[in-house]
Amino acid sequence: MFTVLPDLEGKILNLDNLALAVSPVPEPSQLAMLAGGMLLLDATLRRRG
């Protein structure tokens, strides 16, 4: 959970009790999706240029 409150120092966003779950090793499906996206991006850029 996080709250958005202005503070006295002029900062607009305060993150309080923010927890992110990060896995230390990516799953194979995540790597496959990354590789597929990079290939599609490469193909798109090659067509344009």
mmJSON file of the N, C-alpha and C atoms, coordinates in Angstrom:
{"data_MODEL":{"atom_site":{
"group_PDB":["ATOM","ATOM","ATOM","ATOM","ATOM","ATOM","ATOM","ATOM","ATOM","ATOM","ATOM","ATOM","ATOM","ATOM","ATOM","ATOM","ATOM","ATOM","ATOM","ATOM","ATOM","ATOM","ATOM","ATOM","ATOM","ATOM","ATOM","ATOM","ATOM","ATOM","ATOM","ATOM","ATOM","ATOM","ATOM","ATOM","ATOM","ATOM","ATOM","ATOM","ATOM","ATOM","ATOM","ATOM","ATOM","ATOM","ATOM","ATOM","ATOM","ATOM","ATOM","ATOM","ATOM","ATOM","ATOM","ATOM","ATOM","ATOM","ATOM","ATOM","ATOM","ATOM","ATOM","ATOM","ATOM","ATOM","ATOM","ATOM","ATOM","ATOM","ATOM","ATOM","ATOM","ATOM","ATOM","ATOM","ATOM","ATOM","ATOM","ATOM","ATOM","ATOM","ATOM","ATOM","ATOM","ATOM","ATOM","ATOM","ATOM","ATOM","ATOM","ATOM","ATOM","ATOM","ATOM","ATOM","ATOM","ATOM","ATOM","ATOM","ATOM","ATOM","ATOM","ATOM","ATOM","ATOM","ATOM","ATOM","ATOM","ATOM","ATOM","ATOM","ATOM","ATOM","ATOM","ATOM","ATOM","ATOM","ATOM","ATOM","ATOM","ATOM","ATOM","ATOM","ATOM","ATOM","ATOM","ATOM","ATOM","ATOM","ATOM","ATOM","ATOM","ATOM","ATOM","ATOM","ATOM","ATOM","ATOM","ATOM","ATOM","ATOM","ATOM","ATOM","ATOM","ATOM","ATOM"],
"id":[1,2,3,4,5,6,7,8,9,10,11,12,13,14,15,16,17,18,19,20,21,22,23,24,25,26,27,28,29,30,31,32,33,34,35,36,37,38,39,40,41,42,43,44,45,46,47,48,49,50,51,52,53,54,55,56,57,58,59,60,61,62,63,64,65,66,67,68,69,70,71,72,73,74,75,76,77,78,79,80,81,82,83,84,85,86,87,88,89,90,91,92,93,94,95,96,97,98,99,100,101,102,103,104,105,106,107,108,109,110,111,112,113,114,115,116,117,118,119,120,121,122,123,124,125,126,127,128,129,130,131,132,133,134,135,136,137,138,139,140,141,142,143,144,145,146,147],
"type_symbol":["N","C","C","N","C","C","N","C","C","N","C","C","N","C","C","N","C","C","N","C","C","N","C","C","N","C","C","N","C","C","N","C","C","N","C","C","N","C","C","N","C","C","N","C","C","N","C","C","N","C","C","N","C","C","N","C","C","N","C","C","N","C","C","N","C","C","N","C","C","N","C","C","N","C","C","N","C","C","N","C","C","N","C","C","N","C","C","N","C","C","N","C","C","N","C","C","N","C","C","N","C","C","N","C","C","N","C","C","N","C","C","N","C","C","N","C","C","N","C","C","N","C","C","N","C","C","N","C","C","N","C","C","N","C","C","N","C","C","N","C","C","N","C","C","N","C","C"],
"label_atom_id":["N","CA","C","N","CA","C","N","CA","C","N","CA","C","N","CA","C","N","CA","C","N","CA","C","N","CA","C","N","CA","C","N","CA","C","N","CA","C","N","CA","C","N","CA","C","N","CA","C","N","CA","C","N","CA","C","N","CA","C","N","CA","C","N","CA","C","N","CA","C","N","CA","C","N","CA","C","N","CA","C","N","CA","C","N","CA","C","N","CA","C","N","CA","C","N","CA","C","N","CA","C","N","CA","C","N","CA","C","N","CA","C","N","CA","C","N","CA","C","N","CA","C","N","CA","C","N","CA","C","N","CA","C","N","CA","C","N","CA","C","N","CA","C","N","CA","C","N","CA","C","N","CA","C","N","CA","C","N","CA","C","N","CA","C","N","CA","C","N","CA","C"],
"label_alt_id":[null,null,null,null,null,null,null,null,null,null,null,null,null,null,null,null,null,null,null,null,null,null,null,null,null,null,null,null,null,null,null,null,null,null,null,null,null,null,null,null,null,null,null,null,null,null,null,null,null,null,null,null,null,null,null,null,null,null,null,null,null,null,null,null,null,null,null,null,null,null,null,null,null,null,null,null,null,null,null,null,null,null,null,null,null,null,null,null,null,null,null,null,null,null,null,null,null,null,null,null,null,null,null,null,null,null,null,null,null,null,null,null,null,null,null,null,null,null,null,null,null,null,null,null,null,null,null,null,null,null,null,null,null,null,null,null,null,null,null,null,null,null,null,null,null,null,null],
"label_comp_id":["MET","MET","MET","PHE","PHE","PHE","THR","THR","THR","VAL","VAL","VAL","LEU","LEU","LEU","PRO","PRO","PRO","ASP","ASP","ASP","LEU","LEU","LEU","GLU","GLU","GLU","GLY","GLY","GLY","LYS","LYS","LYS","ILE","ILE","ILE","LEU","LEU","LEU","ASN","ASN","ASN","LEU","LEU","LEU","ASP","ASP","ASP","ASN","ASN","ASN","LEU","LEU","LEU","ALA","ALA","ALA","LEU","LEU","LEU","ALA","ALA","ALA","VAL","VAL","VAL","SER","SER","SER","PRO","PRO","PRO","VAL","VAL","VAL","PRO","PRO","PRO","GLU","GLU","GLU","PRO","PRO","PRO","SER","SER","SER","GLN","GLN","GLN","LEU","LEU","LEU","ALA","ALA","ALA","MET","MET","MET","LEU","LEU","LEU","ALA","ALA","ALA","GLY","GLY","GLY","GLY","GLY","GLY","MET","MET","MET","LEU","LEU","LEU","LEU","LEU","LEU","LEU","LEU","LEU","ASP","ASP","ASP","ALA","ALA","ALA","THR","THR","THR","LEU","LEU","LEU","ARG","ARG","ARG","ARG","ARG","ARG","ARG","ARG","ARG","GLY","GLY","GLY"],
"label_asym_id":["A","A","A","A","A","A","A","A","A","A","A","A","A","A","A","A","A","A","A","A","A","A","A","A","A","A","A","A","A","A","A","A","A","A","A","A","A","A","A","A","A","A","A","A","A","A","A","A","A","A","A","A","A","A","A","A","A","A","A","A","A","A","A","A","A","A","A","A","A","A","A","A","A","A","A","A","A","A","A","A","A","A","A","A","A","A","A","A","A","A","A","A","A","A","A","A","A","A","A","A","A","A","A","A","A","A","A","A","A","A","A","A","A","A","A","A","A","A","A","A","A","A","A","A","A","A","A","A","A","A","A","A","A","A","A","A","A","A","A","A","A","A","A","A","A","A","A"],
"label_entity_id":["1","1","1","1","1","1","1","1","1","1","1","1","1","1","1","1","1","1","1","1","1","1","1","1","1","1","1","1","1","1","1","1","1","1","1","1","1","1","1","1","1","1","1","1","1","1","1","1","1","1","1","1","1","1","1","1","1","1","1","1","1","1","1","1","1","1","1","1","1","1","1","1","1","1","1","1","1","1","1","1","1","1","1","1","1","1","1","1","1","1","1","1","1","1","1","1","1","1","1","1","1","1","1","1","1","1","1","1","1","1","1","1","1","1","1","1","1","1","1","1","1","1","1","1","1","1","1","1","1","1","1","1","1","1","1","1","1","1","1","1","1","1","1","1","1","1","1"],
"label_seq_id":[1,1,1,2,2,2,3,3,3,4,4,4,5,5,5,6,6,6,7,7,7,8,8,8,9,9,9,10,10,10,11,11,11,12,12,12,13,13,13,14,14,14,15,15,15,16,16,16,17,17,17,18,18,18,19,19,19,20,20,20,21,21,21,22,22,22,23,23,23,24,24,24,25,25,25,26,26,26,27,27,27,28,28,28,29,29,29,30,30,30,31,31,31,32,32,32,33,33,33,34,34,34,35,35,35,36,36,36,37,37,37,38,38,38,39,39,39,40,40,40,41,41,41,42,42,42,43,43,43,44,44,44,45,45,45,46,46,46,47,47,47,48,48,48,49,49,49],
"pdbx_PDB_ins_code":[null,null,null,null,null,null,null,null,null,null,null,null,null,null,null,null,null,null,null,null,null,null,null,null,null,null,null,null,null,null,null,null,null,null,null,null,null,null,null,null,null,null,null,null,null,null,null,null,null,null,null,null,null,null,null,null,null,null,null,null,null,null,null,null,null,null,null,null,null,null,null,null,null,null,null,null,null,null,null,null,null,null,null,null,null,null,null,null,null,null,null,null,null,null,null,null,null,null,null,null,null,null,null,null,null,null,null,null,null,null,null,null,null,null,null,null,null,null,null,null,null,null,null,null,null,null,null,null,null,null,null,null,null,null,null,null,null,null,null,null,null,null,null,null,null,null,null],
"Cartn_x":[0.842,0.0,0.897,0.491,1.238,0.275,0.782,-0.027,0.617,-0.207,0.275,-0.105,0.887,0.658,1.788,1.484,2.562,3.197,4.495,5.152,5.744,6.379,6.903,8.132,8.805,10.019,9.714,8.472,8.107,8.011,8.213,8.073,6.595,6.215,4.795,4.438,5.321,4.989,5.791,5.114,5.738,5.263,6.194,5.84,6.084,5.038,5.126,4.647,5.416,5.079,4.908,5.812,5.759,6.606,6.01,6.728,6.576,7.697,7.687,8.227,7.548,8.009,8.822,10.091,10.985,11.614,11.466,12.096,13.553,14.478,15.891,16.268,15.545,15.842,14.592,14.693,13.504,13.054,11.771,11.203,11.533,11.614,11.89,10.851,9.587,8.558,8.781,9.297,9.588,10.725,11.724,12.835,12.373,11.46,10.936,10.128,9.333,8.563,9.488,10.544,11.514,12.193,12.616,13.275,12.319,11.07,10.089,9.825,9.722,9.509,10.689,11.89,13.083,13.147,12.764,12.757,11.727,10.544,9.524,9.971,10.598,11.109,12.192,13.074,14.128,13.539,12.541,11.921,11.231,10.586,9.92,10.926,12.028,13.04,13.736,13.92,14.554,13.648,12.332,11.404,11.392,11.48,11.442,12.731,13.836,15.12,15.683],
"Cartn_y":[-1.161,0.0,1.237,2.249,3.495,4.667,5.76,6.963,8.095,8.941,10.111,11.339,11.902,13.059,14.056,15.326,16.32,16.466,16.777,16.985,18.385,18.694,20.033,20.358,19.354,19.562,19.83,19.896,20.171,18.947,17.79,16.554,16.209,15.687,15.418,13.975,13.044,11.627,11.005,10.488,9.734,8.295,7.376,5.96,5.38,4.854,4.314,2.873,1.998,0.569,-0.033,0.265,-0.274,-1.537,-2.621,-3.892,-4.435,-4.791,-5.384,-6.804,-7.705,-9.086,-9.28,-9.565,-9.743,-11.123,-11.895,-13.207,-13.062,-13.719,-13.566,-14.16,-15.173,-15.825,-15.762,-15.183,-15.117,-16.51,-16.631,-17.886,-18.051,-19.271,-19.485,-18.829,-18.799,-18.178,-16.673,-16.066,-14.638,-14.364,-15.216,-15.046,-15.253,-16.194,-16.435,-15.229,-14.639,-13.451,-12.276,-12.118,-11.051,-11.254,-12.468,-12.763,-12.544,-12.984,-12.781,-11.305,-10.53,-9.093,-8.411,-8.816,-8.238,-8.592,-9.813,-10.211,-9.419,-9.2,-8.408,-6.958,-6.426,-5.062,-4.953,-5.932,-5.96,-6.038,-6.892,-7.036,-5.735,-5.077,-3.809,-2.747,-2.655,-1.653,-1.935,-3.205,-3.548,-3.191,-3.337,-2.993,-1.481,-0.709,0.748,1.294,0.696,1.259,0.58],
"Cartn_z":[0.0,0.0,0.0,-0.705,-0.677,-0.583,-0.084,0.058,-0.725,-1.268,-1.999,-1.181,-0.5,0.357,0.158,0.031,-0.022,1.356,1.377,2.66,2.738,3.82,4.059,3.207,2.693,1.907,0.438,0.074,-1.308,-2.186,-1.623,-2.395,-2.503,-3.643,-3.876,-3.538,-3.805,-3.673,-2.539,-1.56,-0.474,-0.582,-0.656,-0.679,0.702,1.289,2.633,2.612,3.189,3.258,1.872,0.976,-0.381,-0.439,-0.86,-0.953,-2.366,-2.975,-4.308,-4.23,-4.876,-4.923,-6.198,-6.046,-7.187,-7.088,-8.145,-8.116,-8.559,-7.89,-8.214,-9.569,-10.005,-11.281,-12.146,-13.367,-14.216,-14.671,-14.842,-15.323,-16.812,-17.294,-18.721,-19.634,-19.2,-20.031,-20.127,-19.066,-19.109,-20.085,-20.078,-21.017,-22.457,-22.667,-24.006,-24.491,-23.619,-23.99,-24.294,-23.524,-23.765,-25.115,-25.393,-26.666,-27.837,-27.698,-28.759,-29.012,-27.959,-28.108,-28.774,-28.413,-29.031,-30.518,-30.859,-32.275,-33.066,-32.484,-33.167,-33.329,-32.322,-32.4,-33.471,-33.515,-34.532,-35.939,-36.113,-37.429,-37.851,-36.905,-37.207,-37.609,-36.872,-37.18,-38.504,-38.827,-40.116,-41.302,-41.124,-42.202,-42.467,-41.394,-41.53,-42.137,-41.771,-42.181,-43.362],
"occupancy":[1.0,1.0,1.0,1.0,1.0,1.0,1.0,1.0,1.0,1.0,1.0,1.0,1.0,1.0,1.0,1.0,1.0,1.0,1.0,1.0,1.0,1.0,1.0,1.0,1.0,1.0,1.0,1.0,1.0,1.0,1.0,1.0,1.0,1.0,1.0,1.0,1.0,1.0,1.0,1.0,1.0,1.0,1.0,1.0,1.0,1.0,1.0,1.0,1.0,1.0,1.0,1.0,1.0,1.0,1.0,1.0,1.0,1.0,1.0,1.0,1.0,1.0,1.0,1.0,1.0,1.0,1.0,1.0,1.0,1.0,1.0,1.0,1.0,1.0,1.0,1.0,1.0,1.0,1.0,1.0,1.0,1.0,1.0,1.0,1.0,1.0,1.0,1.0,1.0,1.0,1.0,1.0,1.0,1.0,1.0,1.0,1.0,1.0,1.0,1.0,1.0,1.0,1.0,1.0,1.0,1.0,1.0,1.0,1.0,1.0,1.0,1.0,1.0,1.0,1.0,1.0,1.0,1.0,1.0,1.0,1.0,1.0,1.0,1.0,1.0,1.0,1.0,1.0,1.0,1.0,1.0,1.0,1.0,1.0,1.0,1.0,1.0,1.0,1.0,1.0,1.0,1.0,1.0,1.0,1.0,1.0,1.0],
"B_iso_or_equiv":[0.0,0.0,0.0,0.0,0.0,0.0,0.0,0.0,0.0,0.0,0.0,0.0,0.0,0.0,0.0,0.0,0.0,0.0,0.0,0.0,0.0,0.0,0.0,0.0,0.0,0.0,0.0,0.0,0.0,0.0,0.0,0.0,0.0,0.0,0.0,0.0,0.0,0.0,0.0,0.0,0.0,0.0,0.0,0.0,0.0,0.0,0.0,0.0,0.0,0.0,0.0,0.0,0.0,0.0,0.0,0.0,0.0,0.0,0.0,0.0,0.0,0.0,0.0,0.0,0.0,0.0,0.0,0.0,0.0,0.0,0.0,0.0,0.0,0.0,0.0,0.0,0.0,0.0,0.0,0.0,0.0,0.0,0.0,0.0,0.0,0.0,0.0,0.0,0.0,0.0,0.0,0.0,0.0,0.0,0.0,0.0,0.0,0.0,0.0,0.0,0.0,0.0,0.0,0.0,0.0,0.0,0.0,0.0,0.0,0.0,0.0,0.0,0.0,0.0,0.0,0.0,0.0,0.0,0.0,0.0,0.0,0.0,0.0,0.0,0.0,0.0,0.0,0.0,0.0,0.0,0.0,0.0,0.0,0.0,0.0,0.0,0.0,0.0,0.0,0.0,0.0,0.0,0.0,0.0,0.0,0.0,0.0],
"pdbx_formal_charge":[null,null,null,null,null,null,null,null,null,null,null,null,null,null,null,null,null,null,null,null,null,null,null,null,null,null,null,null,null,null,null,null,null,null,null,null,null,null,null,null,null,null,null,null,null,null,null,null,null,null,null,null,null,null,null,null,null,null,null,null,null,null,null,null,null,null,null,null,null,null,null,null,null,null,null,null,null,null,null,null,null,null,null,null,null,null,null,null,null,null,null,null,null,null,null,null,null,null,null,null,null,null,null,null,null,null,null,null,null,null,null,null,null,null,null,null,null,null,null,null,null,null,null,null,null,null,null,null,null,null,null,null,null,null,null,null,null,null,null,null,null,null,null,null,null,null,null],
"auth_seq_id":[1,1,1,2,2,2,3,3,3,4,4,4,5,5,5,6,6,6,7,7,7,8,8,8,9,9,9,10,10,10,11,11,11,12,12,12,13,13,13,14,14,14,15,15,15,16,16,16,17,17,17,18,18,18,19,19,19,20,20,20,21,21,21,22,22,22,23,23,23,24,24,24,25,25,25,26,26,26,27,27,27,28,28,28,29,29,29,30,30,30,31,31,31,32,32,32,33,33,33,34,34,34,35,35,35,36,36,36,37,37,37,38,38,38,39,39,39,40,40,40,41,41,41,42,42,42,43,43,43,44,44,44,45,45,45,46,46,46,47,47,47,48,48,48,49,49,49],
"auth_comp_id":["MET","MET","MET","PHE","PHE","PHE","THR","THR","THR","VAL","VAL","VAL","LEU","LEU","LEU","PRO","PRO","PRO","ASP","ASP","ASP","LEU","LEU","LEU","GLU","GLU","GLU","GLY","GLY","GLY","LYS","LYS","LYS","ILE","ILE","ILE","LEU","LEU","LEU","ASN","ASN","ASN","LEU","LEU","LEU","ASP","ASP","ASP","ASN","ASN","ASN","LEU","LEU","LEU","ALA","ALA","ALA","LEU","LEU","LEU","ALA","ALA","ALA","VAL","VAL","VAL","SER","SER","SER","PRO","PRO","PRO","VAL","VAL","VAL","PRO","PRO","PRO","GLU","GLU","GLU","PRO","PRO","PRO","SER","SER","SER","GLN","GLN","GLN","LEU","LEU","LEU","ALA","ALA","ALA","MET","MET","MET","LEU","LEU","LEU","ALA","ALA","ALA","GLY","GLY","GLY","GLY","GLY","GLY","MET","MET","MET","LEU","LEU","LEU","LEU","LEU","LEU","LEU","LEU","LEU","ASP","ASP","ASP","ALA","ALA","ALA","THR","THR","THR","LEU","LEU","LEU","ARG","ARG","ARG","ARG","ARG","ARG","ARG","ARG","ARG","GLY","GLY","GLY"],
"auth_asym_id":["A","A","A","A","A","A","A","A","A","A","A","A","A","A","A","A","A","A","A","A","A","A","A","A","A","A","A","A","A","A","A","A","A","A","A","A","A","A","A","A","A","A","A","A","A","A","A","A","A","A","A","A","A","A","A","A","A","A","A","A","A","A","A","A","A","A","A","A","A","A","A","A","A","A","A","A","A","A","A","A","A","A","A","A","A","A","A","A","A","A","A","A","A","A","A","A","A","A","A","A","A","A","A","A","A","A","A","A","A","A","A","A","A","A","A","A","A","A","A","A","A","A","A","A","A","A","A","A","A","A","A","A","A","A","A","A","A","A","A","A","A","A","A","A","A","A","A"],
"auth_atom_id":["N","CA","C","N","CA","C","N","CA","C","N","CA","C","N","CA","C","N","CA","C","N","CA","C","N","CA","C","N","CA","C","N","CA","C","N","CA","C","N","CA","C","N","CA","C","N","CA","C","N","CA","C","N","CA","C","N","CA","C","N","CA","C","N","CA","C","N","CA","C","N","CA","C","N","CA","C","N","CA","C","N","CA","C","N","CA","C","N","CA","C","N","CA","C","N","CA","C","N","CA","C","N","CA","C","N","CA","C","N","CA","C","N","CA","C","N","CA","C","N","CA","C","N","CA","C","N","CA","C","N","CA","C","N","CA","C","N","CA","C","N","CA","C","N","CA","C","N","CA","C","N","CA","C","N","CA","C","N","CA","C","N","CA","C","N","CA","C","N","CA","C"],
"pdbx_PDB_model_num":[1,1,1,1,1,1,1,1,1,1,1,1,1,1,1,1,1,1,1,1,1,1,1,1,1,1,1,1,1,1,1,1,1,1,1,1,1,1,1,1,1,1,1,1,1,1,1,1,1,1,1,1,1,1,1,1,1,1,1,1,1,1,1,1,1,1,1,1,1,1,1,1,1,1,1,1,1,1,1,1,1,1,1,1,1,1,1,1,1,1,1,1,1,1,1,1,1,1,1,1,1,1,1,1,1,1,1,1,1,1,1,1,1,1,1,1,1,1,1,1,1,1,1,1,1,1,1,1,1,1,1,1,1,1,1,1,1,1,1,1,1,1,1,1,1,1,1]
}}}
